[in-house]
Amino acid sequence: MTSTLAFAPLISWPALAGLSALALAVGALGLIRGGAAGWPRLLVLAVVLAALANPRLITENRTPLPDIALVVVDQTLSQAIGDRVARTEAALAELRTRFGRLANLEMRVERVTSLPGQDEGTRLFAAAERALADVPRRRLAGVVMVTDGRVHDVPADLGRSLGAPVHVLLTGAPGERDRRLAAGQNPGFGLVGRSATFGFTVEDPGATGEALVAVRIDGQPHAVMNVPLNRPATLEVPIRHAGPNVVELEVAPGASELSLLNNRTAIAISGVRDRLKVLLISGEPHAGERTWRNLLRADPAVDLVHFTILRPPEKDDRTPIRELSLITFPVRELFEDKLSDFDLVIFDRYRRRGVLSAGYYRNLADYVRRGGALLVAVGPEFAEAGGIADSALAGVLPAKPTGAQLARAFRPAVTEIGRRHPVTAGLAGAGNWGSWMRQIEVGSPDGVTVMTGPEDRPLVVLDRVGEGRVAMVLSDTIWLWARGWEGGGPHGELLRRLAHWLMKEPDLEERSLKAEIAAGRLTVTRRSLEPGAATATVTRPDGGGQTLALEDQGDGSAVGRLPAGETGLWRVADEAGLTAIAAAGSPAPIELAELTASPDRLAPVAAATHGGLSWLARDGVPELRRVGAGMAGGRGWIGLVERGDHVVEGLREIPLLPALALLLLGLGGLVTAWRIEGRR
């Protein structure tokens, strides 16, 4: 309960001040002229002024409110190394005990963790503002931060907006050292088939010499190199395929290490293809020729070179030269000088007519073995003697003709293995496709048969030859699908998949392992031509591992999922040695960039807010004291401001000059003045 004197004037304060001055002047004049009678008149004026001032005694019933002290506990990735977790929890327990001994003080704890999929670093001040959203600053006694000092959201005002001292308890130890890999300025994308320059630095303060750095691309070893310490270095990285190319670097441990988590870094460089160069060689004209041309010309990423060979060079029917071809067929340029520049070569119903010599067929076969892509679509000419199956190209073709052809309607069907192969798996409308009209019979093929015709005879055959790939379509009537015959079929999608499989697109690999992280969950997809469930080993960013069961989906894929709450690089490997990488947030999180504890970022905050800073490993938990405003920290102690805030629950007002008392005083003064003047 608290009592205070208050006034509730009946007129405004300026008017009351003017009347008071006038009354004082009149009273003084009365004393000078009226002698003893002036004092009663002055009393009457004082009573009138007091009545106008209306003094009152106000009594409040107050309930004190406890002050608030906030403890912000850093539980991000960098706090998980060494003894920091145990040291943090021990300090928090000691703070709870000591806060409990202080009267009228409430302790709040806000734990700050790394959010899945986000890489914003340690944001302690944002967490403090969030925890104090319902607390008036007049009740805040102080903020205590238990952290390693690696904070990434220090405000420009150095915490002064909190309106209370900020104290820092560092969980590390003075003089810590740690080696780390730091990525430099790196490109976001590169052209497939070329190289990109990757920059990085091996940081090891105080150390000299070199360190051994291992390089992996998409999980596979690429190179080992010696790199000078504390100096920028570069690495030429080949872009092998479209999509993310994940480059990992790992440096050998140094003499002093807090953790090996930041001894590796990674960056994803997106591979983009330049314009694809496709060479299309058409033999005798047929209805399906336009299908190939339209499909390739419709793709803006394809640079198509198309030649149609209408007649052999030895034929002479005395047709004028100006009425023959528009351009001379550049055989030597295409099949000697420029062959390796093409991403895909297509032979569409090509018949040997002496245009290509035996050496050019050998060049084409070598082109495939060195990594080239060849697509052969055949018709009746393939069954004839002396065709391309009797050339040097036969060494890379997966199927050889028997000399027979089937000239009747049939509906193409996907084989059992084709239902698992990414080229034909899940093609729309399977089983309801329109008919084809002709198929070339072949012997037992090499490679994989993904589609068949009548009597389960091979129709679409895929094969790997050396480092290259070959696909054969043993019919020249796929164009019927493009015309919508009997409902048509997915000719565009099938041909697109064939072309991209031949050019080694990762999404169309029949044996692959893929990992993706979305909405805080890791999804692992394994493709294989062998049916059945599988298992994979998942390595988390912190180095821990676990086994993940993959369930067969029936389409060549097996899928497994698990929560992915840690930011960083997740690695997946299966029994066959395939590896995949997925990043939750950044592949190299800010939290793991610097692991040594440091006062550099928070010491200015503590100084600006009159707080304190100490090392738990060296100084222990400092003593807590209640202090007034001003300096709130010293050697071995930290201060919490005593605010004294309260809530008024009741109010009572008592007039100090009751009306009867004022009346009696006024009348008494008038009567006294009248009597004094009456005696004169």
C-alpha positions in Angstrom: 0.0 0.0 0.0 1.4 3.4 -1.0 0.0 6.9 -0.3 0.7 10.0 -2.4 -0.5 13.6 -2.3 -2.3 14.7 -5.4 -4.3 17.8 -6.5 -7.5 18.0 -8.5 -7.9 21.8 -9.1 -11.4 23.1 -9.8 -9.9 25.5 -12.4 -6.9 25.2 -14.6 -3.5 25.5 -13.2 -2.6 28.7 -15.1 -5.8 30.4 -13.8 -5.0 29.1 -10.2 -1.5 30.4 -10.5 -2.8 33.9 -11.6 -5.3 34.0 -8.7 -2.6 33.0 -6.2 -0.4 35.8 -7.4 -3.2 38.3 -7.2 -4.2 37.1 -3.7 -0.6 37.4 -2.5 -0.5 40.9 -3.8 -3.8 41.9 -2.2 -2.8 40.3 1.1 0.5 42.1 1.1 -1.2 45.4 0.4 -3.7 44.7 3.2 -0.9 44.0 5.7 0.8 47.2 4.7 -2.3 49.4 5.0 -4.6 47.5 7.4 -2.1 46.5 10.0 -3.3 43.6 12.2 -6.6 43.1 10.2 -4.5 42.1 7.1 -3.6 38.7 8.5 -7.2 37.4 8.8 -7.9 38.6 5.3 -4.8 36.7 4.0 -6.1 33.6 5.8 -9.4 33.9 3.9 -7.6 34.2 0.6 -5.5 31.2 1.4 -8.6 29.2 2.3 -10.2 30.1 -1.1 -7.0 29.1 -3.0 -6.7 25.8 -1.1 -10.3 25.0 -1.9 -9.7 25.7 -5.6 -6.5 23.5 -5.5 -8.6 20.6 -4.0 -5.7 18.6 -2.4 -6.4 14.9 -2.0 -4.6 11.9 -0.4 -4.5 8.9 -2.8 -3.8 5.5 -1.4 -2.9 2.6 -3.9 -3.1 -1.1 -3.3 -0.2 -2.4 -5.3 0.8 -6.0 -6.3 4.5 -6.2 -7.3 5.3 -8.0 -10.6 8.4 -10.2 -10.9 11.2 -9.1 -13.1 11.9 -11.3 -16.2 15.3 -12.7 -16.9 15.8 -14.5 -20.3 18.3 -17.3 -20.8 19.0 -18.0 -24.5 20.5 -21.4 -25.0 22.4 -22.1 -28.3 21.7 -25.6 -29.5 22.8 -25.2 -33.1 25.2 -27.6 -35.0 28.4 -25.9 -33.8 27.3 -26.4 -30.2 27.2 -30.2 -30.6 31.0 -30.7 -30.7 33.3 -31.7 -27.9 32.1 -31.0 -24.3 29.9 -28.1 -25.3 26.6 -29.9 -24.8 27.5 -31.1 -21.3 28.9 -27.7 -20.4 25.8 -25.9 -21.6 23.4 -28.2 -19.7 25.5 -27.9 -16.5 25.5 -24.1 -16.8 21.8 -24.0 -17.4 21.2 -26.2 -14.3 23.4 -23.9 -12.2 21.6 -20.8 -13.5 18.2 -22.3 -12.5 19.5 -23.0 -9.0 20.9 -19.4 -8.6 17.8 -17.8 -10.1 15.7 -19.7 -7.6 17.5 -17.9 -4.8 16.6 -14.4 -6.0 13.3 -13.0 -4.9 10.8 -11.4 -7.3 12.6 -12.7 -10.4 11.2 -15.1 -13.1 13.6 -17.1 -15.3 12.6 -17.9 -18.9 14.6 -20.3 -21.1 14.6 -20.1 -25.0 16.4 -22.9 -26.8 17.6 -22.1 -30.3 18.1 -25.0 -32.8 19.0 -25.2 -36.5 15.8 -25.4 -38.6 15.6 -28.3 -41.1 16.3 -27.2 -44.6 17.4 -23.7 -43.6 20.9 -22.3 -43.5 20.5 -18.9 -41.7 23.2 -19.6 -39.1 22.8 -19.0 -35.4 20.0 -16.4 -34.8 20.0 -15.8 -31.0 18.7 -12.2 -31.1 15.7 -13.1 -33.2 15.0 -15.9 -30.7 15.3 -13.4 -27.8 12.9 -10.9 -29.5 10.4 -13.8 -30.1 10.6 -15.0 -26.5 10.1 -11.4 -25.1 7.2 -10.5 -27.4 4.8 -10.5 -24.4 7.2 -8.9 -21.9 7.2 -5.1 -21.4 10.8 -3.9 -21.5 10.2 -2.2 -18.1 10.1 -5.7 -16.6 13.2 -7.1 -18.3 16.0 -7.6 -15.8 18.6 -9.0 -18.3 19.4 -11.5 -21.0 21.9 -14.3 -20.6 23.2 -16.1 -23.7 24.9 -19.5 -23.4 26.7 -19.9 -26.7 30.0 -20.5 -28.5 29.8 -16.9 -29.7 29.3 -17.7 -33.4 26.1 -15.6 -33.8 24.9 -14.5 -37.2 22.2 -11.9 -36.4 23.9 -9.4 -34.2 21.8 -6.2 -34.6 23.2 -2.9 -35.7 22.3 -1.3 -32.4 24.3 -4.0 -30.6 21.3 -5.1 -28.6 20.5 -1.7 -27.0 16.8 -2.1 -28.2 16.4 -4.8 -25.6 16.7 -2.2 -22.9 18.5 -4.5 -20.5 22.1 -5.9 -20.0 23.1 -8.8 -22.2 25.5 -11.3 -20.6 27.4 -13.9 -22.6 28.6 -17.3 -21.2 30.9 -18.9 -23.8 30.8 -22.7 -23.9 34.1 -23.2 -25.7 37.7 -22.8 -24.4 40.1 -19.9 -25.1 42.7 -20.6 -27.7 40.8 -23.3 -29.6 42.1 -24.2 -33.1 40.5 -26.0 -36.0 41.2 -26.7 -39.7 38.3 -26.1 -42.1 37.5 -26.0 -45.8 35.9 -22.8 -47.1 34.3 -22.6 -50.5 35.1 -19.5 -52.6 33.2 -17.8 -55.4 31.9 -20.6 -57.6 29.7 -20.8 -60.7 26.1 -21.9 -60.3 26.1 -23.8 -63.6 28.4 -25.1 -66.4 28.1 -26.5 -69.8 28.0 -30.3 -70.1 31.3 -31.7 -71.5 33.3 -28.7 -70.4 35.0 -27.7 -67.1 34.1 -25.2 -64.4 36.6 -23.6 -62.0 36.0 -24.4 -58.4 37.6 -22.1 -55.8 38.3 -22.9 -52.1 40.7 -22.3 -49.2 42.1 -24.6 -46.5 42.0 -22.4 -43.4 44.2 -23.4 -40.5 45.2 -20.2 -38.6 48.7 -20.3 -37.3 49.7 -23.3 -39.4 52.0 -23.4 -42.5 52.7 -25.9 -45.2 50.3 -27.9 -47.3 47.3 -30.2 -46.8 46.0 -33.2 -48.7 42.6 -32.6 -50.3 40.5 -35.4 -51.8 38.0 -34.5 -54.5 34.8 -36.5 -55.3 32.3 -35.8 -58.0 28.8 -37.2 -57.5 30.2 -39.4 -54.7 32.9 -41.0 -56.9 36.6 -40.3 -56.3 38.1 -37.8 -58.8 41.5 -36.5 -57.6 43.8 -36.1 -54.7 45.9 -32.9 -54.5 48.2 -31.0 -52.2 47.0 -27.5 -51.4 48.8 -24.7 -49.5 47.3 -23.7 -46.2 45.5 -20.4 -45.8 45.8 -19.5 -49.5 43.1 -19.5 -52.2 43.2 -22.6 -54.5 41.3 -23.6 -57.6 40.3 -26.8 -59.2 39.0 -27.6 -62.7 35.8 -29.7 -62.4 34.4 -31.6 -65.4 30.7 -31.2 -65.9 29.7 -34.7 -66.9 26.0 -34.6 -67.1 22.9 -32.3 -67.0 21.4 -31.5 -63.7 23.3 -31.1 -60.3 27.0 -32.1 -60.4 27.9 -32.3 -56.7 31.6 -31.6 -56.0 32.9 -32.6 -52.6 36.3 -31.7 -51.1 37.7 -33.2 -47.9 40.9 -32.1 -46.3 43.1 -34.3 -44.1 42.9 -33.6 -40.4 45.3 -31.0 -38.9 47.3 -31.1 -35.8 44.5 -29.5 -33.7 40.9 -30.4 -34.6 37.7 -29.6 -32.8 35.7 -31.6 -35.3 36.1 -33.1 -38.8 32.6 -31.9 -39.8 34.0 -28.7 -41.4 37.0 -30.5 -43.0 34.8 -31.1 -46.0 32.7 -28.8 -48.2 30.5 -29.3 -51.2 28.9 -27.3 -54.0 26.3 -28.3 -56.5 27.1 -27.0 -60.1 24.1 -27.3 -62.4 25.1 -28.9 -65.7 23.3 -27.5 -68.7 23.6 -28.7 -72.2 24.6 -26.5 -75.1 22.6 -27.1 -78.2 22.6 -30.9 -78.9 24.1 -31.8 -82.2 22.2 -34.6 -83.9 23.2 -36.1 -87.3 20.2 -37.7 -89.1 21.0 -39.8 -92.2 17.9 -41.0 -94.0 18.0 -43.6 -96.7 15.2 -44.1 -99.3 12.2 -41.8 -98.6 9.3 -43.3 -96.6 6.3 -42.1 -94.7 8.1 -42.2 -91.3 11.0 -39.9 -92.3 9.0 -36.8 -91.5 8.3 -38.1 -88.0 11.9 -38.1 -87.1 12.6 -34.7 -88.6 9.5 -33.1 -87.0 10.4 -34.5 -83.6 14.0 -33.2 -83.7 13.2 -29.9 -85.3 10.5 -29.2 -82.6 13.1 -29.2 -79.9 14.8 -25.8 -79.7 17.8 -27.4 -77.9 18.6 -29.6 -80.8 20.9 -28.5 -83.6 19.9 -30.9 -86.4 22.0 -31.9 -89.5 19.8 -33.9 -91.8 20.8 -35.6 -95.1 18.6 -37.8 -97.3 20.5 -40.0 -99.7 18.2 -40.4 -102.7 20.5 -42.3 -105.2 23.9 -43.9 -105.2 26.8 -41.9 -106.8 27.5 -44.5 -109.5 23.9 -44.2 -110.9 23.9 -42.3 -114.2 20.5 -41.7 -115.9 21.7 -38.5 -117.7 19.6 -36.3 -115.3 21.1 -32.7 -115.5 23.3 -31.9 -112.5 21.2 -28.8 -111.7 18.2 -31.1 -111.1 19.9 -33.4 -108.7 20.9 -32.6 -105.2 20.9 -29.2 -103.6 24.1 -29.9 -101.7 26.9 -32.3 -102.0 26.9 -34.9 -99.3 30.0 -34.0 -97.1 31.0 -37.6 -96.3 34.6 -36.9 -95.3 33.7 -33.9 -93.1 30.9 -35.7 -91.3 32.5 -39.1 -90.8 36.1 -38.1 -90.3 36.5 -34.5 -89.2 33.2 -33.7 -87.3 31.9 -37.1 -86.2 33.0 -36.7 -82.6 31.2 -33.3 -82.4 27.8 -35.0 -82.6 25.9 -36.1 -79.5 23.7 -38.5 -81.4 23.8 -40.2 -84.9 20.6 -41.6 -86.3 20.3 -43.9 -89.3 16.8 -44.0 -90.6 16.2 -46.8 -93.2 19.7 -46.3 -94.5 20.8 -48.6 -97.4 24.4 -49.2 -98.3 24.8 -47.6 -101.8 28.5 -46.9 -101.9 28.2 -43.5 -100.4 30.1 -44.5 -97.3 33.3 -46.4 -97.7 34.3 -49.3 -95.3 36.6 -46.9 -93.4 33.7 -44.6 -92.5 31.8 -47.5 -90.9 34.8 -48.3 -88.9 35.0 -44.6 -87.8 31.3 -44.8 -86.7 31.9 -48.0 -84.8 34.9 -46.4 -83.0 32.8 -43.3 -82.3 30.3 -45.5 -80.4 32.9 -47.4 -78.5 34.5 -44.1 -77.3 31.2 -42.9 -75.9 29.0 -41.9 -78.8 25.3 -42.6 -79.3 23.8 -44.4 -82.3 20.1 -44.9 -83.0 19.2 -47.2 -85.9 15.6 -47.4 -87.3 15.4 -50.1 -89.9 13.0 -51.3 -92.7 13.2 -54.0 -95.4 16.6 -52.8 -96.5 18.1 -54.2 -93.2 17.0 -57.7 -94.1 18.8 -57.6 -97.5 22.2 -58.9 -98.1 25.0 -56.4 -98.1 23.3 -54.0 -95.7 24.8 -52.2 -92.7 24.8 -55.5 -90.8 27.5 -56.7 -93.2 29.7 -53.7 -92.6 32.2 -52.8 -89.8 29.2 -51.3 -88.0 27.9 -54.8 -87.3 30.4 -54.9 -84.4 28.3 -52.5 -82.4 24.8 -53.4 -83.5 23.0 -55.5 -80.9 20.8 -57.4 -83.4 21.6 -59.1 -86.7 18.9 -59.8 -89.4 17.8 -63.3 -90.3 16.7 -62.1 -93.8 13.0 -62.3 -93.0 10.4 -59.7 -92.3 6.9 -59.8 -90.9 4.5 -57.8 -92.9 1.3 -57.9 -90.9 -0.4 -55.8 -88.3 0.7 -56.2 -84.7 0.5 -54.2 -81.5 3.8 -53.4 -79.8 4.2 -54.7 -76.2 6.5 -53.8 -73.4 8.5 -56.8 -72.1 8.8 -57.7 -68.4 12.2 -56.1 -68.2 10.9 -53.2 -70.3 8.4 -52.4 -67.5 11.4 -51.8 -65.3 13.6 -50.0 -67.8 13.3 -46.1 -67.6 13.0 -45.9 -71.4 9.7 -47.8 -71.5 8.5 -47.9 -67.9 5.2 -46.1 -67.4 4.6 -45.2 -71.1 1.0 -43.8 -71.3 -1.7 -46.1 -72.6 0.3 -49.3 -72.5 -1.8 -52.2 -73.8 -4.1 -49.9 -75.8 -1.7 -48.7 -78.5 -2.4 -48.7 -82.2 -0.9 -51.3 -84.6 2.4 -51.2 -86.5 2.5 -52.9 -89.9 6.0 -54.3 -90.4 8.8 -55.8 -88.3 12.3 -57.0 -89.3 13.2 -60.4 -87.9 16.5 -60.7 -86.1 18.4 -63.4 -84.3 18.9 -63.6 -80.5 20.0 -60.0 -79.7 22.6 -58.6 -77.3 21.7 -56.0 -74.7 18.1 -55.6 -73.5 14.9 -56.0 -75.4 12.4 -53.6 -74.0 9.6 -53.9 -76.6 8.4 -56.9 -78.7 6.2 -57.5 -81.7 4.4 -60.6 -82.8 5.4 -63.9 -81.2 7.5 -61.9 -78.7 10.1 -61.1 -81.3 12.5 -58.2 -80.5 11.2 -54.8 -81.6 13.2 -52.2 -79.6 16.7 -53.3 -78.4 19.1 -51.3 -76.2 22.8 -52.1 -75.7 26.0 -50.6 -74.2 29.1 -51.0 -76.4 32.3 -49.9 -74.8 31.6 -46.4 -73.4 28.8 -45.7 -75.9 25.3 -46.8 -76.4 23.2 -48.2 -79.3 19.4 -48.5 -79.8 17.6 -50.3 -82.6 14.0 -49.9 -83.6 13.2 -53.0 -85.8 10.3 -51.4 -87.7 9.7 -48.5 -90.0 6.0 -48.0 -89.1 6.2 -46.1 -85.8 5.0 -43.2 -87.8 1.5 -44.7 -87.6 1.3 -43.7 -83.9 2.1 -40.1 -85.0 -0.9 -40.2 -87.4 -3.2 -41.5 -84.7 -3.8 -44.9 -86.4 -6.1 -47.0 -84.2 -5.7 -44.5 -81.4 -2.0 -44.0 -82.0 0.6 -44.2 -79.2 3.3 -42.3 -77.3 5.7 -42.1 -80.2 7.1 -38.7 -79.1 7.8 -39.8 -75.6 9.3 -43.1 -76.6 11.7 -41.5 -79.1 12.6 -38.7 -76.7 13.4 -41.2 -74.0 15.5 -43.3 -76.5 17.5 -40.2 -77.5 18.1 -39.1 -73.9 19.1 -42.6 -72.7 21.6 -42.8 -75.6 23.0 -39.4 -74.5 23.3 -40.8 -70.9 20.8 -38.5 -69.1 21.0 -39.5 -65.4 17.2 -39.7 -65.0 17.1 -42.5 -67.6 19.8 -44.7 -66.2 18.6 -48.2 -65.6 20.9 -48.6 -62.6 20.9 -45.5 -60.5 20.5 -44.2 -57.0 18.8 -40.9 -56.3 18.3 -38.9 -53.1 16.1 -35.9 -52.6 15.1 -33.8 -49.6 11.8 -32.0 -49.5 9.6 -30.8 -46.6 12.1 -32.2 -44.0 12.1 -35.8 -45.5 14.8 -37.7 -47.4 13.5 -39.8 -50.3 15.8 -42.4 -51.7 15.0 -44.0 -55.1 17.0 -46.9 -56.4 16.4 -48.0 -60.0 17.3 -51.5 -61.1 16.3 -54.1 -63.7 16.2 -56.8 -61.0 13.0 -56.9 -59.0 12.7 -57.0 -55.2 13.2 -54.8 -52.2 16.6 -53.4 -51.3 18.5 -51.6 -48.6 20.6 -48.5 -48.5 23.0 -47.0 -46.0 22.3 -43.3 -45.1 25.0 -41.1 -43.6 23.8 -38.0 -41.9 25.6 -34.6 -41.9 27.0 -35.3 -38.4 28.6 -38.5 -39.6 26.1 -40.9 -38.0 24.6 -43.7 -40.2 21.6 -45.9 -40.4 20.1 -48.5 -42.7 17.0 -47.6 -44.8 14.7 -50.2 -46.3 13.7 -49.6 -50.0 10.3 -50.9 -51.1 9.9 -52.2 -54.7 7.4 -50.1 -56.6 7.0 -52.6 -59.5 8.3 -50.2 -62.2 12.0 -50.6 -61.7 12.3 -48.4 -58.7 12.5 -49.1 -55.0 11.7 -46.2 -52.6 12.4 -45.4 -49.0 11.9 -42.3 -46.8 13.0 -41.0 -43.5 13.0 -37.6 -41.6 15.9 -35.3 -42.5 16.1 -32.8 -39.8 19.8 -31.9 -39.9 21.2 -29.3 -42.2 24.0 -30.3 -44.5 25.0 -33.1 -46.8 23.3 -36.5 -46.6 25.0 -39.5 -48.3 23.3 -42.6 -49.5 25.0 -45.9 -50.7 23.4 -49.2 -51.7 24.8 -52.8 -51.8 26.0 -52.5 -55.4 28.2 -49.5 -54.6 26.0 -46.8 -56.1 26.1 -43.5 -54.2 23.8 -40.5 -54.1 24.0 -37.1 -52.3 21.3 -34.7 -51.1 21.6 -31.4 -49.4 19.3 -30.2 -46.6 19.7 -26.4 -46.9 23.3 -25.7 -48.0 25.7 -28.6 -48.6 28.2 -26.6 -46.4 26.1 -25.0 -43.6 27.2 -21.7 -42.1 26.9 -23.3 -38.7 29.7 -25.7 -39.5 32.0 -23.1 -41.2 33.6 -21.9 -37.9 33.6 -24.2 -34.9 36.1 -22.4 -32.6 34.4 -20.4 -29.8 35.0 -16.7 -30.1 34.0 -13.5 -28.1 34.5 -11.2 -31.1 30.9 -10.8 -32.2 29.2 -10.6 -28.7 31.8 -8.7 -26.7 30.7 -5.4 -28.3 27.1 -6.3 -27.4 27.9 -6.9 -23.8 29.9 -3.7 -23.6 27.1 -1.6 -25.2 24.4 -3.0 -22.8 26.6 -2.9 -19.7 26.7 -6.7 -19.6 29.4 -9.2 -18.9 31.3 -11.9 -20.8 33.0 -15.0 -19.4 34.3 -18.4 -20.4 32.5 -21.3 -18.7 35.5 -23.6 -19.2 37.8 -21.1 -17.4 35.6 -19.1 -15.1 32.5 -21.3 -14.4 29.1 -19.8 -14.0 29.4 -16.2 -12.5 27.5 -15.0 -9.5 24.1 -13.4 -10.0 23.4 -10.0 -8.4 20.4 -7.6 -8.4 21.5 -4.1 -9.3 20.2 -0.8 -10.3 20.4 0.7 -13.8 23.9 1.2 -15.1 26.8 -1.1 -14.9 25.5 -4.7 -14.6 28.5 -6.9 -14.8 31.9 -7.3 -13.2 34.7 -9.8 -12.5 33.0 -13.0 -11.4 29.5 -11.7 -11.4 26.7 -10.5 -13.6 23.9 -8.1 -12.6 20.2 -8.2 -13.2 18.4 -4.9 -13.0 15.8 -4.6 -10.3 12.8 -3.0 -12.0 10.1 -2.9 -9.3 7.2 -2.9 -11.7 3.7 -3.4 -10.2 0.0 -3.7 -10.8 -2.5 -1.3 -9.0 -5.4 -3.4 -7.8 -7.2 -0.7 -5.7 -7.4 3.1 -5.3 -8.8 5.3 -2.5 -8.9 9.1 -2.5 -9.4 11.2 0.7 -10.0 15.0 0.5 -7.5 16.9 2.8 -9.8 20.0 3.1 -13.4 19.0 3.8 -16.0 21.6 2.9 -17.0 22.2 6.5 -13.5 22.9 7.6 -13.0 25.3 4.7 -16.2 27.1 5.6 -15.3 27.4 9.3 -11.8 28.7 8.4 -13.2 31.2 6.0 -15.9 32.5 8.3 -13.4 32.6 11.2 -11.0 34.8 9.2 -13.8 37.1 8.2 -15.1 37.5 11.7 -11.7 38.1 13.1 -10.9 40.8 10.5 -14.3 42.5 11.3 -13.7 42.6 15.0 -10.2 44.0 14.6 -11.4 46.7 12.3 -14.4 47.4 14.6 -12.1 48.4 17.5 -10.6 51.2 15.6 
